[in-house]
Amino acid sequence: MRRRRPEEAGVSSIELVLYMPLLMTAILMTVQFSLVYLGNQAASASAREAARVARVTGDATQGQAKGESLARDLGRGVLDDVDVQVVQIDGDRMRATVSGRAPGILPFLTPPRVSDSVQGPIEQFVQDAP
């Protein structure tokens, strides 16, 4: 084992003081990324469910209500300022868009808005020809 020289005394403390802010920033940025990812997943799930309800019922307002309800329940804590829009496009398709803001934990980094859109055909029952 190597003996420390007297001029190396306290070097570990100085290294810790220099590296700790970098380490904490890296950890907090990882947590911030995870919160943005969770917000995106909540928006995606809400958009899928809103589109499903709108496609099955053929009513955009029911889809929007379901999307808002799910975004409020599922997105609690991971999705703020939620905006849900369900519109009928081309007469036979529905599009649901859910957007919101991911929570932020770093004061110098504004979290991005997350958004997801889902569209699909309105489901219709077509009777077989006799």
RODO-2510 file (C-alpha; in nm, 4 decimals, decimal comma):
residues 130
     n   res          X          Y          Z
     1     m     0,0000     0,0000     0,0000
     2     r     0,1270     0,3393    -0,0964
     3     r     0,1653     0,6050     0,1716
     4     r     0,0166     0,9460     0,1155
     5     r     0,2448     1,2343     0,0893
     6     p     0,1706     1,5329     0,3125
     7     e     0,0848     1,7568     0,0151
     8     e    -0,1972     1,5159    -0,0862
     9     a    -0,3882     1,5610     0,2389
    10     g    -0,7449     1,6806     0,1755
    11     v    -0,7402     1,6014    -0,1978
    12     s    -1,0346     1,3611    -0,1619
    13     s    -1,2468     1,6341    -0,0048
    14     i    -1,1692     1,8746    -0,2872
    15     e    -1,2503     1,6095    -0,5487
    16     l    -1,5813     1,5372    -0,3767
    17     v    -1,6708     1,9071    -0,3711
    18     l    -1,5923     1,9343    -0,7429
    19     y    -1,7639     1,6149    -0,8588
    20     m    -2,0734     1,6135    -0,6371
    21     p    -2,2623     1,8901    -0,8254
    22     l    -2,1973     1,7093    -1,1537
    23     l    -2,3153     1,3801    -1,0091
    24     m    -2,6303     1,5340    -0,8591
    25     t    -2,7098     1,7139    -1,1862
    26     a    -2,6747     1,3868    -1,3780
    27     i    -2,9050     1,2089    -1,1327
    28     l    -3,1659     1,4864    -1,1418
    29     m    -3,1548     1,4993    -1,5225
    30     t    -3,2204     1,1248    -1,5292
    31     v    -3,5218     1,1739    -1,3021
    32     q    -3,6398     1,4650    -1,5214
    33     f    -3,6128     1,2486    -1,8331
    34     s    -3,8151     0,9781    -1,6571
    35     l    -4,0895     1,2272    -1,5679
    36     v    -4,1095     1,3461    -1,9293
    37     y    -4,1293     0,9839    -2,0443
    38     l    -4,4090     0,9081    -1,7957
    39     g    -4,5970     1,2207    -1,9057
    40     n    -4,5669     1,1107    -2,2669
    41     q    -4,6972     0,7640    -2,1791
    42     a    -4,9950     0,9142    -1,9922
    43     a    -5,0755     1,1374    -2,2913
    44     s    -5,0449     0,8412    -2,5274
    45     a    -5,2738     0,6184    -2,3196
    46     s    -5,5315     0,8969    -2,2854
    47     a    -5,5264     0,9655    -2,6602
    48     r    -5,5673     0,5956    -2,7426
    49     e    -5,8649     0,5601    -2,5104
    50     a    -6,0273     0,8843    -2,6304
    51     a    -5,9906     0,7718    -2,9921
    52     r    -6,1276     0,4271    -2,9105
    53     v    -6,4401     0,5669    -2,7439
    54     a    -6,4926     0,8224    -3,0220
    55     r    -6,4491     0,5569    -3,2923
    56     v    -6,6869     0,3084    -3,1286
    57     t    -6,9601     0,5584    -3,0394
    58     g    -6,9117     0,7912    -3,3370
    59     d    -6,9349     1,0848    -3,0949
    60     a    -6,6358     1,3154    -3,0501
    61     t    -6,7692     1,4653    -2,7246
    62     q    -6,7854     1,1247    -2,5552
    63     g    -6,4305     1,0532    -2,6670
    64     q    -6,3142     1,3896    -2,5380
    65     a    -6,4823     1,3341    -2,2009
    66     k    -6,3189     0,9910    -2,1682
    67     g    -5,9788     1,1326    -2,2683
    68     e    -6,0051     1,4144    -2,0135
    69     s    -6,1130     1,1717    -1,7418
    70     l    -5,8281     0,9312    -1,8109
    71     a    -5,5705     1,2103    -1,8418
    72     r    -5,6857     1,3497    -1,5078
    73     d    -5,6735     1,0100    -1,3330
    74     l    -5,3756     0,8473    -1,5045
    75     g    -5,1746     1,1649    -1,5513
    76     r    -5,1986     1,2826    -1,1910
    77     g    -4,8511     1,4014    -1,0986
    78     v    -4,6954     1,3332    -1,4398
    79     l    -4,9092     1,5457    -1,6738
    80     d    -5,0177     1,9048    -1,6053
    81     d    -5,2197     2,1561    -1,8116
    82     v    -5,3866     1,8793    -2,0096
    83     d    -5,5610     1,9643    -2,3363
    84     v    -5,7738     1,6969    -2,5067
    85     q    -5,9142     1,7468    -2,8554
    86     v    -6,1207     1,4903    -3,0437
    87     v    -6,2314     1,5795    -3,3952
    88     q    -6,3952     1,3985    -3,6822
    89     i    -6,1902     1,4141    -4,0012
    90     d    -6,2895     1,3217    -4,3549
    91     g    -6,6352     1,2191    -4,2359
    92     d    -6,5318     0,8642    -4,1485
    93     r    -6,2311     0,9022    -3,9157
    94     m    -6,1722     1,0314    -3,5629
    95     r    -5,8533     1,1930    -3,4349
    96     a    -5,7772     1,2336    -3,0645
    97     t    -5,4923     1,4572    -2,9525
    98     v    -5,3814     1,4842    -2,5905
    99     s    -5,1119     1,7290    -2,4871
   100     g    -4,9817     1,8463    -2,1540
   101     r    -4,6763     1,9614    -1,9659
   102     a    -4,4451     1,7233    -1,7871
   103     p    -4,3506     1,8268    -1,4318
   104     g    -4,0118     1,9865    -1,3813
   105     i    -3,7657     1,9342    -1,0979
   106     l    -3,4672     2,1280    -1,2316
   107     p    -3,4936     2,5060    -1,1962
   108     f    -3,2739     2,5755    -1,4995
   109     l    -3,4558     2,3357    -1,7348
   110     t    -3,8123     2,3966    -1,8499
   111     p    -3,9811     2,0628    -1,9165
   112     p    -4,1222     2,0159    -2,2662
   113     r    -4,4853     1,9776    -2,3596
   114     v    -4,5717     1,6218    -2,4446
   115     s    -4,8338     1,5324    -2,7003
   116     d    -4,9738     1,2313    -2,8793
   117     s    -5,2335     1,1887    -3,1534
   118     v    -5,4254     0,8776    -3,2462
   119     q    -5,6642     0,8419    -3,5358
   120     g    -5,8683     0,5654    -3,6845
   121     p    -6,1855     0,4861    -3,8774
   122     i    -6,5262     0,5230    -3,7169
   123     e    -6,6591     0,1752    -3,6598
   124     q    -6,9795     0,0945    -3,8435
   125     f    -7,1899    -0,2160    -3,8582
   126     v    -7,2461    -0,3264    -4,2155
   127     q    -7,5081    -0,5943    -4,2594
   128     d    -7,4347    -0,8781    -4,4988
   129     a    -7,6148    -0,8630    -4,8299
   130     p    -7,8913    -1,1262    -4,8665
***
